[in-house]
Amino acid sequence: MMNQLIKKYSPYIEAGCDEVGRGCLCGPVVAAAVIIGENFEQNLINDSKKLNFKTRLYLDSYIKDHVVSYAIAELPPSYIDEHNILNASIHAMHGALDKLSIRPEFILVDGNKFHPYNFIPHQCIIKGDSKILAIAAASILAKNYRDLLMTKLHEEFPEYGWNTNFGYATKHHQQALVKHGPTVHHRQSFRLKYD
């Protein structure tokens, strides 16, 4: 089934931005920026939350091989604690934009908040990852990157179940926090006490 994502929103060179990990109790917030070309075709791409692991993994490689430019940036829990999660999410998107090999002329952002970036016009789009192709592609790259990172951190701290909950506040994660307390990867500014 073909998706109905918008491939071109404006006549300019567009970068789609999305972040993942805002609602997690631990780990970094990760953002990606993607510039797709006119010839980019991939009907499987959708909001990363609507895709299974295998499809996301396939699309991750496809996106990286076929887009004009992409970049991923992360910010650690210490930055989140100091600047709050909204500012950290936006700053991570700025970090991804910084790393693009081509300067965009227009920025498309998932959500409703963004700080101006380098005098480039931007448009916030609520549920943009299910409407705009470049944002959906960014959501896939960011989610795959962060999930892999949390799976690696799980090996260091297996009691929290990060290989399946990826740092979100599942019952298992909350119970592990009560029993073992927070790790260096937990966000101290988030509500971590469940007892």
Solvent accessible surface area in square Angstrom, and as a share of the most:
residue,aa,sasa,rsa
1,M,234,1.04
2,M,122,0.54
3,N,30,0.16
4,Q,156,0.69
5,L,25,0.13
6,I,82,0.42
7,K,60,0.25
8,K,102,0.43
9,Y,94,0.36
10,S,17,0.11
11,P,118,0.74
12,Y,113,0.43
13,I,71,0.36
14,E,14,0.06
15,A,0,0.00
16,G,0,0.00
17,C,0,0.00
18,D,7,0.04
19,E,31,0.14
20,V,25,0.14
21,G,2,0.02
22,R,103,0.38
23,G,52,0.50
24,C,0,0.00
25,L,11,0.05
26,C,0,0.00
27,G,0,0.00
28,P,6,0.04
29,V,0,0.00
30,V,0,0.00
31,A,0,0.00
32,A,0,0.00
33,A,0,0.00
34,V,0,0.00
35,I,5,0.03
36,I,25,0.13
37,G,21,0.20
38,E,149,0.67
39,N,145,0.74
40,F,8,0.03
41,E,113,0.51
42,Q,24,0.11
43,N,69,0.36
44,L,95,0.47
45,I,0,0.00
46,N,38,0.19
47,D,8,0.04
48,S,5,0.03
49,K,150,0.64
50,K,131,0.56
51,L,29,0.15
52,N,96,0.49
53,F,129,0.54
54,K,165,0.70
55,T,31,0.18
56,R,16,0.06
57,L,90,0.45
58,Y,114,0.43
59,L,0,0.00
60,D,18,0.09
61,S,63,0.40
62,Y,44,0.17
63,I,0,0.00
64,K,75,0.32
65,D,111,0.57
66,H,97,0.43
67,V,19,0.11
68,V,72,0.42
69,S,8,0.05
70,Y,83,0.31
71,A,7,0.05
72,I,24,0.12
73,A,13,0.10
74,E,69,0.31
75,L,29,0.14
76,P,64,0.40
77,P,17,0.10
78,S,79,0.51
79,Y,52,0.20
80,I,0,0.00
81,D,47,0.24
82,E,133,0.60
83,H,72,0.32
84,N,79,0.41
85,I,36,0.19
86,L,50,0.25
87,N,51,0.26
88,A,0,0.00
89,S,1,0.00
90,I,3,0.01
91,H,87,0.39
92,A,1,0.01
93,M,6,0.03
94,H,28,0.12
95,G,20,0.19
96,A,0,0.00
97,L,5,0.03
98,D,97,0.50
99,K,124,0.53
100,L,17,0.09
101,S,98,0.63
102,I,65,0.33
103,R,147,0.54
104,P,5,0.03
105,E,80,0.36
106,F,25,0.10
107,I,0,0.00
108,L,0,0.00
109,V,0,0.00
110,D,30,0.15
111,G,24,0.23
112,N,99,0.51
113,K,105,0.45
114,F,21,0.09
115,H,79,0.35
116,P,107,0.67
117,Y,18,0.07
118,N,77,0.39
119,F,210,0.88
120,I,10,0.05
121,P,81,0.51
122,H,61,0.27
123,Q,73,0.32
124,C,35,0.21
125,I,21,0.11
126,I,111,0.56
127,K,138,0.58
128,G,0,0.00
129,D,9,0.04
130,S,33,0.21
131,K,89,0.38
132,I,2,0.01
133,L,12,0.06
134,A,3,0.02
135,I,0,0.00
136,A,0,0.00
137,A,0,0.00
138,A,0,0.00
139,S,5,0.03
140,I,0,0.00
141,L,0,0.00
142,A,0,0.00
143,K,31,0.13
144,N,14,0.07
145,Y,81,0.31
146,R,2,0.01
147,D,10,0.05
148,L,108,0.54
149,L,46,0.23
150,M,0,0.00
151,T,50,0.29
152,K,123,0.52
153,L,29,0.14
154,H,34,0.15
155,E,136,0.61
156,E,104,0.47
157,F,47,0.20
158,P,76,0.48
159,E,67,0.30
160,Y,5,0.02
161,G,4,0.04
162,W,0,0.00
163,N,61,0.31
164,T,102,0.59
165,N,11,0.06
166,F,47,0.20
167,G,0,0.00
168,Y,83,0.31
169,A,42,0.33
170,T,55,0.32
171,K,151,0.64
172,H,95,0.42
173,H,0,0.00
174,Q,47,0.21
175,Q,99,0.44
176,A,7,0.06
177,L,8,0.04
178,V,72,0.42
179,K,162,0.69
180,H,92,0.41
181,G,19,0.18
182,P,65,0.41
183,T,15,0.08
184,V,123,0.71
185,H,37,0.17
186,H,2,0.01
187,R,0,0.00
188,Q,112,0.50
189,S,72,0.46
190,F,46,0.19
191,R,173,0.63
192,L,19,0.09
193,K,155,0.66
194,Y,58,0.22
195,D,142,0.73
